Amino acid sequence: MTHAQAIDTHPGELADVPGWFPALDQTLFTWLLEQQKTSGIKGDLLELGVYLGKSAILLGHHLQDGERFTVCDLFEGDAPDDANKAESAKSYASLTQQAFERNYLSFHDTLPTVITGPSSLVDEKVAPDSCRFIHIDASHLYEHVHGDIGAAHDILLPEGIVVLDDFRSEHTPGVAVAAWEAVLNRGLRPICLSTQKLYATWGDPEPLQEELLAMLRLRTDVGLSVQEAAGHRLIRTRSRGMKPPAFPPSRHYAEPEPAPVRAPEVSASRAARPARPAPSVARRLAKDLLPPVLTRAVRRARTKRS
């Protein structure tokens, strides 16, 4: 299936939704959200930048009773400045709100609250100290990411988690500058790093880091290292052939048809060879009663006559 076909088709599984959401990050999202639930932490969920909904679909699966999920994206709308407009035209030309909603509703009964517009609208629409988990994956421009981090600080609960996408990709230096600036100067404290995302909090990360390390050390499909930098403990993770966690299929999922059972092949030489007639009773008795030497002599005589 081509990318264009995937955009226009109802997904059967999460893997069918186009987007950049590796198995490692699906695993970390799932574990952190479930850990919050286990710890009794309640609060809303927020995603800035949804593309076609892959990570939003996973987030929506972890909503608890009474929680609200909000997403924000430009979709087909106008960007707030020329730089953001050029970025949207280059990277997200195929994104439409209709495509996002079709994908999301394939897995969920109702849509999240959708803010159509720049992420700068979020702090006007989402209450302070209301969210337990925020995923920032909107603009890659420094000024916008800087503003998104500031909004997340005000919206996030003290023990909440913020995830910054593309914090170390070579084509997104603006995200890297804004992310590490927040760590060095704005009180953001890293929890862990994946290949493309920074997981962090403005609370105390150490209890969660200890539980995360204990979980990761039991797995053989993840590379793990711990480093110190500027007074912060950095847990680095990378996939070693990791498979994504189990996720419920969509309402459009169809079981793959079983492969047809093929009859065993018969070689041409065997198929062409006539079947040997069953031996007569007299021949069976002769074989059983005559000495082997005499039996061989009879066979040779028959062969000569033929």
C-alpha positions in Angstrom: 0.0 0.0 0.0 1.4 3.4 -1.0 1.4 6.4 1.4 -1.4 8.1 -0.6 -3.5 4.9 -0.4 -2.9 4.7 3.3 -4.1 8.3 3.8 -7.4 7.5 1.9 -8.1 4.1 3.5 -9.7 3.2 6.8 -6.9 1.7 9.0 -7.4 -1.8 10.3 -4.6 -1.6 12.9 -2.5 1.2 14.4 0.4 0.2 12.1 -1.8 1.1 9.1 -1.9 4.8 10.1 0.9 6.8 8.4 3.2 8.6 10.8 6.4 8.7 12.7 5.8 6.8 15.9 8.4 4.0 16.5 7.8 0.9 18.5 10.1 2.2 21.3 8.0 5.4 21.7 4.8 3.5 21.6 6.2 1.3 24.4 7.3 4.3 26.5 4.0 6.2 26.0 2.1 3.1 27.1 4.2 2.4 30.1 4.2 6.0 31.3 0.5 6.5 30.9 -0.3 3.2 32.6 2.2 4.1 35.4 0.3 7.3 36.0 -3.0 5.4 36.2 -1.4 2.9 38.7 -0.1 5.8 40.8 -3.6 7.4 40.9 -2.6 10.5 38.9 -5.5 11.9 37.0 -5.6 14.8 34.5 -6.3 15.6 31.0 -4.2 14.7 27.9 -3.0 17.2 25.2 -1.2 16.8 21.9 0.2 19.6 19.8 0.5 18.5 16.2 -1.4 15.3 15.3 -0.5 14.7 11.6 -2.8 11.7 10.8 -3.5 10.6 14.3 -1.2 7.7 15.1 0.0 8.9 18.5 -3.3 10.6 19.3 -5.1 7.2 18.8 -2.8 5.6 21.4 -3.2 8.5 23.8 -7.0 8.4 23.5 -6.9 4.7 24.5 -5.5 5.7 27.9 -8.2 8.2 28.9 -9.6 7.6 32.3 -13.1 8.5 33.4 -13.7 12.2 33.7 -10.5 13.1 31.7 -10.5 15.2 28.6 -8.3 14.8 25.5 -7.5 17.9 23.4 -5.5 18.0 20.2 -4.3 21.1 18.3 -3.2 21.3 14.7 -3.2 23.8 11.8 -4.7 21.1 9.5 -5.6 23.0 6.3 -5.6 26.4 8.1 -3.3 29.3 7.7 0.0 29.3 9.5 0.7 32.3 11.8 3.9 33.3 9.9 5.7 32.8 6.6 8.3 30.4 8.1 5.6 28.2 9.6 3.6 28.3 6.4 6.7 27.1 4.4 7.3 24.3 6.9 3.6 23.1 6.7 3.6 23.2 2.9 6.8 21.1 2.8 6.2 18.5 5.4 2.4 18.3 5.9 0.8 19.0 2.6 -1.3 15.8 2.8 -2.7 16.5 6.2 -6.4 17.2 6.5 -8.7 17.4 9.5 -11.0 14.9 7.7 -8.2 12.3 7.4 -7.2 12.7 11.0 -10.8 12.3 12.2 -11.5 9.3 10.0 -8.4 7.5 11.4 -9.2 8.5 15.0 -12.9 7.4 14.8 -11.7 4.0 13.3 -10.5 3.2 16.9 -12.6 5.4 19.1 -16.3 6.2 19.4 -15.9 10.0 19.8 -13.3 12.6 18.8 -11.1 14.5 21.2 -11.6 18.2 21.5 -10.0 19.6 18.3 -8.4 23.1 18.2 -7.9 24.0 14.6 -5.1 26.6 14.5 -1.6 27.3 15.7 -0.4 25.9 19.0 -0.3 29.4 20.5 -4.1 29.1 21.0 -3.7 26.2 23.4 -3.1 28.3 26.6 -6.3 30.1 25.9 -8.3 26.9 25.4 -6.8 24.6 28.0 -7.0 25.3 31.7 -3.7 25.8 33.8 -2.6 22.8 35.9 -5.1 20.5 34.2 -3.0 18.0 32.1 -1.0 14.9 33.2 0.5 14.2 29.8 1.4 16.5 26.9 3.0 15.5 23.6 4.5 18.4 21.6 5.0 17.6 18.0 3.9 20.7 16.1 6.2 23.2 14.6 10.0 22.5 14.4 10.8 26.2 14.5 12.6 27.5 17.7 10.2 30.3 18.4 7.2 28.1 18.2 8.7 25.2 20.2 9.8 27.7 22.9 6.3 29.0 23.2 4.8 25.4 23.3 7.2 24.5 26.1 6.1 27.6 28.0 2.4 26.8 27.5 3.1 23.2 28.6 4.7 24.4 31.8 1.5 26.3 32.7 -0.9 23.6 31.7 0.9 20.6 33.1 0.2 19.3 36.6 3.3 19.3 38.9 3.8 15.6 38.4 2.8 15.6 34.8 4.9 14.5 31.8 5.8 16.5 28.6 7.2 14.8 25.5 9.2 16.7 22.9 9.4 15.2 19.5 12.4 15.5 17.1 14.6 17.0 19.8 17.8 15.7 18.2 17.1 15.2 14.5 19.5 16.9 12.2 16.7 18.7 10.3 15.1 20.2 13.4 17.8 22.2 15.3 15.2 24.6 16.5 13.6 21.9 18.6 17.0 20.9 20.0 17.8 24.4 21.0 14.4 25.0 22.7 14.5 21.6 24.4 17.9 21.9 26.0 17.4 25.6 26.8 14.3 24.5 28.8 16.4 21.9 30.6 19.2 24.3 31.4 17.3 27.5 32.1 13.6 26.8 32.6 13.5 24.0 35.1 12.6 21.1 32.8 14.0 17.8 34.1 14.6 14.9 31.8 13.1 11.5 32.5 14.5 9.6 29.5 15.5 10.0 25.9 14.5 7.8 23.0 15.9 8.0 19.5 13.6 11.0 18.6 11.8 12.1 21.8 12.7 13.7 25.1 10.5 12.7 28.0 10.6 15.2 30.9 8.8 16.8 33.8 8.9 19.9 36.0 8.5 17.6 39.0 10.9 15.2 40.6 11.9 12.6 37.9 13.9 10.2 40.1 11.2 7.9 41.5 9.8 7.4 38.0 13.3 6.9 36.6 14.0 4.1 39.1 10.8 2.3 38.1 11.5 2.9 34.4 15.1 1.5 34.7 13.8 -1.6 36.6 11.3 -2.3 33.7 13.8 -1.6 30.9 16.5 -3.8 32.4 14.2 -6.8 32.2 13.9 -6.4 28.4 16.3 -7.7 25.8 14.9 -5.6 23.0 16.1 -2.3 24.2 19.6 -0.7 24.5 20.1 1.2 27.7 22.6 3.6 29.1 22.6 6.2 31.9 24.7 9.4 31.7 25.0 12.6 33.7 25.0 16.0 32.1 24.7 19.4 33.8 23.4 17.9 37.0 20.8 15.8 35.2 20.5 12.0 35.0 19.8 11.0 31.4 18.4 7.6 30.6 19.1 6.8 27.0 17.1 4.1 25.2 17.2 2.7 21.8 15.4 -0.1 20.1 17.0 -3.5 19.4 14.3 -5.0 17.2 11.5 -3.9 19.5 8.0 -4.7 18.5 5.2 -2.3 19.3 3.0 -3.1 22.3 -0.4 -4.8 21.7 -3.1 -2.4 20.6 -6.8 -3.1 19.9 -7.6 -3.2 16.2 -10.0 -0.7 14.6 -13.6 -1.3 13.8 -12.5 -1.8 10.2 -10.1 -4.6 11.0 -10.5 -7.8 8.9 -8.8 -11.1 9.7 -6.3 -12.0 6.9 -7.5 -14.8 4.7 -5.7 -18.1 5.4 -3.3 -19.1 2.7 -4.7 -21.8 0.4 -3.6 -25.4 1.2 -1.5 -26.7 -1.7 -1.7 -30.4 -2.6 1.7 -32.2 -2.3 3.5 -32.1 -5.6 4.2 -35.3 -7.5 7.3 -35.5 -9.6 6.9 -35.9 -13.3 8.8 -39.2 -13.5 6.8 -40.7 -10.6 3.5 -39.5 -12.1 4.4 -41.0 -15.5 5.4 -44.4 -14.1 2.5 -47.0 -14.2 1.4 -48.4 -11.0 2.9 -51.8 -10.2 0.2 -54.5 -10.0 -0.3 -56.2 -6.7 1.5 -59.6 -6.4 -0.6 -62.7 -6.9 -1.2 -65.1 -4.0 1.2 -67.7 -5.6 4.0 -65.1 -5.9 3.5 -64.1 -2.3 3.7 -67.7 -1.2 6.8 -68.4 -3.3 8.5 -65.4 -1.8 7.7 -66.5 1.7 8.5 -70.3 1.2 11.3 -70.6 -1.3 14.9 -70.2 -0.2 16.4 -66.8 -1.2 18.9 -68.4 -3.7 16.1 -70.2 -5.6 14.0 -67.0 -5.6 16.8 -65.0 -7.2 17.3 -67.8 -9.8 13.6 -67.7 -10.8 13.7 -63.9 -11.1 16.7 -64.1 -13.4 15.0 -66.7 -15.6 11.9 -64.5 -16.0 14.1 -61.6 -16.9 15.8 -63.5 -19.7 12.5 -64.6 -21.1 11.2 -61.1 -21.2 
